[in-house]
């Protein structure tokens, strides 16, 4: 953020470097139930980001001294694969990954009915396979879908989007070049039903009015993305119902033969 460059991020027609308008999202695709051995899983493609999320639990927290007798503990682990960026990243968690893991854990915990599962842990793994800016929000959005796929009761899905400032203008959903050479980035996540903000960070400088504008833009986009989450979950359910009906029909046909 804020790196010096001669790159023009917004052209004379008001279009961004990838052809989008200031308030336009990158393409988003969500798939549910992509891992058979996880309790819940999801895969998201958001612009150039490709991220996998898996959920295990609730299960007994171990070691036992980490257990909370009144509620579940939510452990999110965010990791960028070594091959996810242009310059190979050193494997293993770094300071940035630890910080993002913490804020994602807290954001998901705000939506989960953790008091229903005392002495347990809910473990969420977020693996960034390909990075193109906005990975924390994309990973959080996928993780929330994976939690729903695991059947964990929540107030609502957690969903987010980022807004920022490039060439003096507030824009939505920054890509890699905008994130590197723009003036500010503000990732935000909400619980759509209440519009409670559960994650908000900022890198760079904006005025108070610009921050307000960025928050409103990100919240509006998050509500739209929430519908994509629900459509992905519904698609998996409908696919499962069709598959079950086909199996029953085949069983009846085989019985008749």
N, C-alpha and C positions, 0 to 999 in steps of 0.2 A: 504494500500500500504506500502510495506517495513516491514511488521510484521515478527518477527523471527519465523522460523519453520524448522523442519528437513525434510519436504516434498520435494521430488525431482520433480521439475516441468517439466524437460526435461530428458528423459532416454538416455541410451547409443546408441539407434538407432535414436536419434534426434526427437522422438515423444513426444508430450506433455501429460499431465496427463490424458486428455480425448481421447488420441489416434490421435489427429490432428497433421498435419505437421505445421511448423512455419507460413506459409502463407495461412493457411486454415481457412475458416469461419465456424462458427457453423451453423446448419440448420436454415433457415429463411422461415417463412410462413406469408403471408399478405392477409387479407380479407378486402373488401371494402363494405360500406353501411350496417354495422351491427346494427345500431341504427335507428329506424324509426323516432324518434322525433327530432333528430339532423339534421341540414342542411347538414352536411357531417360527415362521421365517418369511422374509420378503426380500425382493430385489428391486432396486430403483435405478433408472437411467434418467438423469436430470441434466440436460445439456450434454457436456462431455463427461459428466460424472457417472461412474458405474459402481454401485455400492450394494453389498450383501449384508443383511441383518438376520441374526438368529437368536432365539430366546429359549432358555432352559429353566424350568421351574414353574411354580414355586417348589423348591426342594429344601430339605433340611440344611441350614447354614453350617458350613464347616470351615475352619475349626469352631468348636462349640462356643468359645469365648466371644465370637463375633455375633452370636445370636442376640436378637432383641425380643424379650418375652411378650411384647405388646404389638409388634408389627414386623412386616417383612423388610428386608434390606434390598435395595435395588442397586445392582452393580453393573454399570455399563462400561464396556471396554472398546474404545475407538482406536483403530489401527489403520495406518496407511501402508499398503503393501510396498515392498522395495521397488517394484516396477510400475507403481501407480503414477509417477511423475517422470518428466523428461530426463532429469538427472537422477540416477539411481539413489534411492534413499537408504540410509543405514537401517537394517532390520531392528525391530524392537521399539518399545515405547520411548518417546522423548518428552521433554517438558510440555510441548504443545499438545501431544496426544493425551497426556495425563490430565491437563487442564480441560480439554474438550470432553474427556470421559467423565469428569466430575460434573460439568454443567449439564451434560446430557442425562446423567443419573438423576440429578435434582429435578430436571424438567419432566422426565418420565414419572418420577415418584409423586409429583404433584397431581398426576391424573389417576394413578393406580389406587385402589382401595387396599392399601398395604395392611391396615388393621385386621383384615380378614385372614391373614396368613402369618401369625406370630411364629417366631423362631426359624423363619425360612429366608432363603435368598432367591431373588429373581435375577438371573444372569443374562445380560444382553451383550451380544458380540456384534460389532459393526466393523466390517472390513471394506476399506476403500480399495477397489481394484483399479480404478482409473480416476484421476483427480482433475477437476476443471473449475475450481473455485466454488465455495458454498458447500463444502463437504460436510461440515458439522450439521447444517440444517437438513440437507438431503439424507444424511445418516439417521438423524433423529426422526425424520418423517417416515423412513423405512422401518425403523425400530418400533415405532408406535403401531404400525400395521402388523409387524411380527408379533407384538404383544396381543393384539386382538386375535390373530390367527391361533395363538396358544390358548385362547379362551380366558385370559386373565381379565377380571372385571375392572373397568375403568369408568371414570366420569365421562370421558370422551377421548377420542384420538388426539394426540398432540401433533401439531403441524406447524410449519414455519416457512419463512422466506426471508431473504435479505434485500435491503435497499441500500443505496449508497450515493455518492456524489462523484461525478466525473465531468470534467470541463465546466465546472460551475453549475451543473444541473443535477437534480435528484432523479435517480433511475432505479429500476427494479431488477433484482436478480443478476448481479454482476457476474460476468464471465472472467476467465483467467487474466486476459489483458487489462480489463477494467479494474480487477482486484489489484493487480500489480502496479498500474500506473494512475489509478484514480486517486481522489482526494480523501474519500472516507468510505467505510463499509459498516453497515449496521445489521447483523443477523438477529432475527427475532422469531420466537415461537410462542404459540398461544394454545389454550384449550378452547376450541371454537364455541362450544355451548355457552360458556360464560365470558369468552373473550379475555380471560385472565392471561396476562403475560407470564410465561414460566421460564423464558430465556431471553435475555437481551444484552448484547455486548456492542461495543463500538471501537473501531480502529480509525484514526484520522480526526479531522476537524470539521464540524458543521455548526451553524448557528442554531439557536433554540428553535426558530421557525423551521429550519431545514430538518432538524431532528423530528419535530412533530409531523412534518410532511412525509418523511421517510417511514415513520412508524405507521401512519395511516395507510400508506401505499403497501407496506409489507403485510399488514393485517388483512387488507382486502384480498391480496393475492393468496394468503394462507387459507382464507375461507374457501376460495376456489379450489385450492389443492386438496382441501379436506374432502371435497366431493370426489376427487380422483381416488383418494384412499378408500372411500366407501364403495366406489364402483369396482375397484380391484378386489375387495373382500367379497362383494356380491357376486362377482364373476366366478370366483373360486367356489362359492356355495352352489351357484346354479350349475356349474360344471360337475360338481360332486353329485347333485341330485339327478342330473341327466345320466351320469355314469352308473349310478345306483339303479335307475329305472332300466337301463339297458341290460345290466347284469341280471335283474329280476326277470326281464323278458327272455333272455337267453336261457335262464334256468327253467322257465316254464316250457320253452320250445324243446329243450333237451329232455325234460320230463315226459313230454308228449311223445317223443320219439321212442 
